[in-house]
């Protein structure tokens, strides 16, 4: 018969079990890992705060209502910004000289000013004293209107979700549409929603990340995707609003805030009520060779916008595993998730907005590959219990054998169901063969539905045994990530923030990206003491005017 | 159906052919698909028709399969995809035959060398390192292919070209602008340029490759253009000339094959193989 004391201990054990989840991770280790991520991230945030970029400034102009492009499709925000930069520089921000010019009567409104500036017919100066104060005040009230539009869109989303409802099952089902033509995308997206998708992602034309401007208008051609433009956003959101009403389920829309125009695209997403945005802190640096400082400045602003707009971000850790080995590099995913979490929270995002990424990319020919996947997926689940988590399907080991691929996708779905992932990107058996056919998508959704229907409740039963294979592996990956974070933070021989040194060394995705190189570096400007950006002020204070 | 009899007949012919009867024991030049019995010609097929699912659509699917030479076509599965489409799975024997002796394939024209042999050949004949520049051009962000060939980690159990002591490898990564690639090739005095193209939507791989070869021809004097190689899963065998490149590698190519080819093409043409080729490239 157990003694009273024994009962007490068993109860205490149960409490520990519940608190530390099914993996029984050491809470002090988890805490330590977070503190290391903070230590690695903070110098980068400080660096980001000391700089602005052409895209942050253009995003601010967009918030003030400037849109459209000239006959050669060069946006007016680019014209205005380039003209201001050429005449007075961007160290003080773009808004003060622009509104000073409007006050001085250079043009009656922002659009006309941009048009005149494009023709070289507007002069800008850096106002001082009272003139500067007045210009700043007017700039703030113009930019605040854009912020209030974002606030209103967030309210509309809340209202529509209350009316139509969220998906009944977890994970939410995420499907990609990519034809290159927005008018083809729309019926495909609506059909995908009718077939069961909860989230529609319109993949971008792959060239877009390296464009230093946002294309304008409804677009009908793109490579491997459709351009992200304000008009395309608006058209697709309107179509999905119709479908949400028809289906009695709010269909979320996703796009990509990445590349050189990340802040502007985030802003357009907020203005047009997109619901999720791909937004990784390091993806552009590693996979697009965009300058690290440019990326960190741009991502901080874009995340502030996402936080305000109630947009869920999706991070891109799955990408590391497409270039590095998914077992050997498992800890780099955890490290990146911890960093993404730190940067996201610093920018004001809440836990429910963190769709941290990870993927099912372990070579299926190695023994215990599925158990390893479960360990990794559970680790992410346990480390970020309140984040939705984005679970990405196999791509690297999809060989063209569609039958084997279909089975692999089934196991991917099963791992997602067993470990309680929040967002499940539907895997296609024709990955690496063709862009999905209508039948591929239908079969893929049948696969997801079967697994969720048959095994969706397994999260309740699935408790890996204490100190067994899965628990041990998860702890190992956590320990490896702590080692990596330690080596990053300890690696402060240079004056650069240590994280930048680590990125330069090729720590992530095996790609070396020094802070002095990469695309978009010429768009980075160090702020002067008198720098002013009303958008950043409004985003940081939460004010509306 | 008398499949059991067919099977019986096939076994008899294989084991105990009558005088003058074509024996199935030694495969002839004529082939047809194999399901579970020699000569049954069985194939499986799936496709979608843009029709609501009804009897007429099913009839159309059978007719479609018959037009492809499947007779009788056995419609084993039909399912509506939304209100306007139907998905079909069809089984059946094809009546077509293929003469194996009439198939043209590109035989591998070079000898497979070990990494040691590659290094030795470069050292002996070139007396300097062989410079290789690689990357994914255009909008293609899929570095899987180029990384499999270049990164030390390699592919299919073979180490990548970075592992070879006598090869100087520069992997320029993804989404490389063509002028950037040309410039780097010039700066590094590249002997060979390797480009990977995975994205094939709207023939992006074709456009990118022809643009690249044109850029190289423009930037370098004739005869000085680095050896241009593209790799990717969707290049047509034998289209190198049309694309303006020197060699194409397809799906499943290993780093060792590329290294051996480079030795053959740029270092020591003596590694050409004669008639003893054992298997086709890729």
Interface residues (C-beta under 8 A of the other chain):
Chain A: X180 X191 X194 X195 X205 X206 X207 X209 X210 X223 X224 X287 X288 X289 X322 X323 X325 X396 X400 X432 X435 X437 X438 X439 X442 X443 X510 X511
Chain B: X46 X47 X48 X79 X81 X82 X85 X87 X138 X139 X140 X141 X143 X144 X147 X151 X153 X173 X174 X175 X199 X201 X202 X204 X233 X251
